[in-house]
Amino acid sequence: MDVNVPIGTLWSSFVQANLWPRWNKCFFWARNKSLVKGQHLIWAFQPIKPWLPYKMWAIANIVELGQEQKVTWEVTAFPGMYARHTYHMEHLGDGRTRFGSWEQGMGWGFRLTRWFWLKHFTFVKDESLAGALALEAQYRRTGALNAIDMPKKSYVGFWLLIMLLLAILVALITAGVIYEKYVRITSTELVPGIHVFFGGVGNSLLVQDGGQSLLVDTKCPPGSTMLHRWIEQHGAGPVIEVVNTHYHFDHTQGNSLYHNADKIAYRQVPVLMRKYDDDWWGSHADGIPTDLIDGERVLYVGSVEVMLEHPPPAHTSGDLWVYLPKQKIIATGDLVFNGYYPFLDQPEGGTSIPGMITAVRALAHDHPDAVFLPGHGPLASAGDLLRYANFLEALQIGAAAAHASGWTEDEAARRNDLARWHLSVLPSYHHKKLTWSTSSNDARWAYVLTSSASETTE
């Protein structure tokens, strides 16, 4: 390409490699402020098509440098792919200069990907020659090739795209972690015909015998659908009875999937369902339990004895726990959170921390050899229940101390340090908004519950 620019002027601008992206559209970025033989040239090429999702970053060795003549650099793109790039100039006289671009690829890697590299080299050549014309136009307009007259390259769009991609990546990773930790369902057969299901927000127990099935806690979407599908695919018989350990959505919203099953719960559960979650139960009334108990009941699934027992107000005022005496398996519902900070319903659900402590310790004392399925978390032993009861006691003592010290709710949440229990956080959806069971939220909830209990006593 012949341009009407004196070679000295063209060369003095050209050796500032960091300016190449301003006039040569094949370059995305270049670092070098000058060209020096033996040094590294660091740069990035644009993709051969603007919509292709890559930038070709590289570090090359400057192997030739002739003043007002040429510059050549060599690069190893990847094993087996070597390339030489040369820009050269020739003085033609009368203020005119011949500018050229030359490329060479070598190696087995080049031969395997020749189709791409020929397109890339052609792209570099075409944009470089077009860039020379752009420099000629600037020289004709200004009489010089000063950087101040070259249009600056904007990287705002690039960094916005990077930030967007990072945000998408973080969102995908977060969604994956949440799915793996809270949503994905895993199952374990404790003894023949007795399965426990972890995840899907809350845990569930399935008892199968004699061609019939009983399900304790039906989860909420999408976990409820996953559980229902598993039972359909692996079930030894229809689910004839559904037991809800309490009214919370994450244990009950799958009820409607079992149309022909008898829905069993403590007598207070339908009241709490309609009062606090009527936006769901108003359109899923067939899932509201109608077989209500007021204390204890014994059921049989085939030959398997299933005992239902109701404690005084604990996690809610309508709790049940489910006991299989022969198998020594107990489903506690949310009386127990194993390894997680518990969700503490506020006064409207009847939560009583002292009641929870009493119920959990009684279970551990009366059934020292049992396997406990908590409402959330892995299987637990009686020792795990006692540790959980100790946590609840520390939580209660901290809340009482906060009131005695005159702290506000925010101060109690900040100062009652529960981190030493090394529990994990747990998401929940309560009163139509996402909330998390955390150290600070547990301290906050306990503060409110303790205040409410005090007011009731007075």
ABEGO torsion letter per residue (X at the ends): XBBBBBAAAAAAAAABAAAAAAABAABABBABABBBBGBBBBBBBBBABAABBBBBBBBBBBABBBBGABBBBBBBABBGBBBBBBBBBBBAEGGBBBBBBBBBBBEAAAAAAAAAAAAAAAAAAAAAAAAAAAAAAAAAAAGBBBAAABBBBBAAAAAAAAAAAAAAAAAAAAAAAAAAAAABBBBBBABBGBBBBBEGGBBBBBBBBGGBBBBBEAEBOAAAAAAAAAAAAABAEBBABBBBABABAAAAAAAAABAABBBBBBAAAAAAAAAAAAAAAAAAAAABBABBBABBBBBBBEABBBBBBBBBBBABAABBBBBBAAAGBBBAEAABBBGBBBBBBBAAAGBBAAAAAAAAAAAAAABAABBBBBABEBBBBAAAAAAAAAAAAAAAAAAAAAAAAGBBAAAAAAABBAAAAGBBBBBBBBGGBBBBBBAAAAAAAAAAAAAAAAAAAX
